[in-house]
Amino acid sequence: TIARFNYDKDRLQITKTYIHFRDRDSLLTDANTSILQSIGIRGNASNYDIKRLTSSRMILCSENDSLVFYKLH
């Protein structure tokens, strides 16, 4: 999956998502798709509040999900 996003202070907005295939990228246009729900994106776009952003960790929260990312050393 590939996503375009906007970052503004304490907000991260995923604007467009694509499914990547070897020979092409396919834009997801269905606002109600559940294909990305397992990775915290509901529909084809999502908005998150940035709760924590350091060099080793990022925590994003939406109305329904919290996503936690850790940097592997």
C-alpha positions, 0 to 999 in steps of 0.5 A: 500500500502507498499513501499520499498525506498532508502533515500540518503541526499535530495532524496527519491526513491520508488523502489518497491510497494506492494498492501497489502491484508489480506493474502499476498502482491502483488508486482506491476510490471507494470511501467505504472500502474495508481493505485497509481497515486492518492497518488502521485506515477506514475507507480510502482516507483517514485523519489522525491526531499526532499524539507523540512524534520522536526520533524513535516512536510515533503515535497517531490517533483517529476517532476509531483507531490508535496506531503506534510505530516504533523505529527498529534499530 
